[in-house]
Amino acid sequence: MLFLVTSELKQLPPFPPQQIKEIMVEGWEKVIDYQKQGKILAQGMFAGRKGGCVIWDVESVEELHTLISQSPVFPFLETKITPLISIESALESVKLAQKVE
């Protein structure tokens, strides 16, 4: 199952700056690790903002929740999850649709 997950840091965690940096590094390292495992197809950080987006390829929304909630920065993020369908599935849907007259 494909999911687009967008997250933004709305407030900095209430920790010293060095600890915040460590939390952020650990969070992005987890993203890179999940990408190496094939669970993340694409990812990127928003330019000029404290947030980013990830396209996940996981078995279920429950697996997705488990993975994203393990991030050390998760409690401080505002997150939006959007289920996706593949381009191939979208193409098939269009081909199967009745002709509009």
N, C-alpha and C positions, 0 to 999 in steps of 0.2 A: 504494500500500500504506500502511496506517495502522499507526503504532507509538506506544505510550505509552512515553516515556522518563522515568524518575525518576532524579534524581542528588542526592547529598548530599556536601558537603565534609566529609571525615572528619578532615582536618588542614589547617591553613593552610599555604600554600606558604612555603618557607623564604626569604622575601624581606622587605625593609623594608615597614612598613605602607603607605606611599604607593604602592609598586609593587603590593602586593596589591590595593589599591583600584582601581588602573588596570586590572589583569587582570580583576577582577570587572566593572567597567564595560564593558570591551571584550567580555566574554563575554555580558552581557545585551544589549548593542547588537547583537551578532550574532544573538541570538534575535529581536529586534525586526525586524532586516533580513530574516531568513528568513520571518517572519510576513508581511511586506509582499510577499514573493515568492510567497506562497501555499504554501510548504513546511511551515509551521507553522499548524495550525488553532486551537490554544489553548495557553496557557502560563500558569504562575503560580509564585510562590515560596511555599514552605511557611512559614506564620506561625510565628515564634519558632524557626526552624531554619535552618541553612545549606544550603539545597537547594531544589529545585523540580521541576516536571514539565512536560513538553511533549508535545503530540500532533502528530506529524509526518505529513505526507502526501507520500511520496516514491516513486520508481519501484522501489527495491529496498533490501534490507538493506545492500548494499554502498554505495549512495548515502548512506544514513543514517549508516553508520560514517564515511564520508569527511567528512560535514558536522559530526558531533559531535566527531570527533577533531581538527578544526581549531580548536576553542575553546581559548583560552589556559589555561583552568582545567581542561581535560579530564584532564591527568595526575594531578590531585589529587582527582578525584571518584570516588565509588563509584556506578556506573551500572547500572541494570536496564532492559532492553529487553523490552517485551511486545508481540507482534504483535496487532493488533486487526482485527475485521471490522466493516463498517458495520452500522448498525441495520437497514437495508434487507435486507442479506444474512442477518442473523439472523432477520428476519421471514420471509423466503423459506424458510429452513431449517425453521422451525417449521411453516409451511404445508405443506411437502412431507413432513414426518415422518409415519410411519404412526400411525394412531390407536392409542392405548394402551387396552387393554381390561382 
